[in-house]
Amino acid sequence: MKTVESTLLDRRSIRRYEYDPVTDEQMHFIHEAIRNTPTSYNGQQFSVIEIDNPALKEQLYALTNQKQIKTCSRFLLFCADFHKISIAAEDKNVSMPAFTHTLDGIIVGTVDASLAMMSALVAAESLGLGTCCIGYARTAAPDAIAELLHLPPKVYAVCGLAIGVPREMPDLKPKQPTELMIHHNGYTADDALRPLLTDYDNTVTYYNAHRAGTKSTNDWVSHIVGYYDEAMSYTMLEALRHRDFMPDR
Ligand SMILES: Cc1cc2nc3c(=O)[nH]c(=O)nc-3n(C[C@H](O)[C@H](O)[C@H](O)COP(=O)(O)O)c2cc1C
């Protein structure tokens, strides 16, 4: 098993995998890490759909265009889940408030599912496995994926995690310096942030032009804002409404 330091600091997204399977023993550790995730209220407002069926992975690939889903050994879809507590409350005649119709309900479910994904990611990385989060599993086709995986109402996909034996080791991506990420005793003034942001943008541009493997002319700012532009056409609010989150209009 890797050290905690190496697990956290040498991690990078892995998008190409060997054919070797992730073993049941490895998955057992990942499951236990998921189970021990801290959650809001200890409500455990999440569920994970584990997918290793090749035909199903192929269908998910067709819906998301994310090849890692098809080529990884195990694909885990982390979902916010208020279905389990709802049926447990129903069985005990406990009246369930419309918490899923509040923004905090959505935040609680999303945070819990995200933390569970990070537990799985760290556990898998500590075993020397490769991982890649797949946000397109939420955004690309929310209604079709919910139907394909029989998600009940009050459950929505937050993010996927592809896990496999690494077949690549790309360069580590440069991240924002500590001074940009960690604000000491209050948020840093814009005047201090601006030069750091310019430096970071230049660092990423240089990295993209010089990294091993496929190179690009992308800078950081335009590339990220381009993703936001793409995301403006997503229909997450409607999809969440279909899953009994947020009040109807
Ligand atoms: C919530 C989330 C969603 C992501 N979705 C995708 C995705 O759909 N496809 C993909 O190839 N990478 C995806 N990534 C991986 C990011 O692109 C990657 O973490 C980022 O570029 C930083 O690179 P690194 O992980 O190698 O440090 C996602 C990461 C996160 C945290």
The ligand as an ORCA input file, in Angstrom:
! r2SCAN-3c Opt
* xyz 0 1
  C     -16.131     16.374    -10.203
  C     -15.159     16.023    -11.293
  C     -15.627     15.701    -12.553
  C     -14.745     15.330    -13.565
  N     -15.232     14.919    -14.764
  C     -14.385     14.456    -15.710
  C     -14.904     13.893    -16.899
  O     -16.117     13.816    -17.122
  N     -14.011     13.408    -17.815
  C     -12.662     13.454    -17.590
  O     -11.909     12.970    -18.456
  N     -12.146     13.970    -16.454
  C     -12.974     14.460    -15.506
  N     -12.477     14.950    -14.325
  C     -11.017     14.950    -14.090
  C     -10.458     16.378    -14.147
  O     -10.365     16.766    -15.492
  C      -9.083     16.363    -13.453
  O      -9.227     16.055    -12.097
  C      -8.405     17.727    -13.594
  O      -8.106     18.000    -14.933
  C      -7.125     17.788    -12.786
  O      -6.219     16.797    -13.235
  P      -5.652     15.711    -12.231
  O      -6.807     14.931    -11.684
  O      -4.751     14.845    -13.069
  O      -4.929     16.443    -11.148
  C     -13.335     15.333    -13.313
  C     -12.879     15.684    -12.037
  C     -13.773     16.009    -11.035
  C     -13.248     16.325     -9.670
*
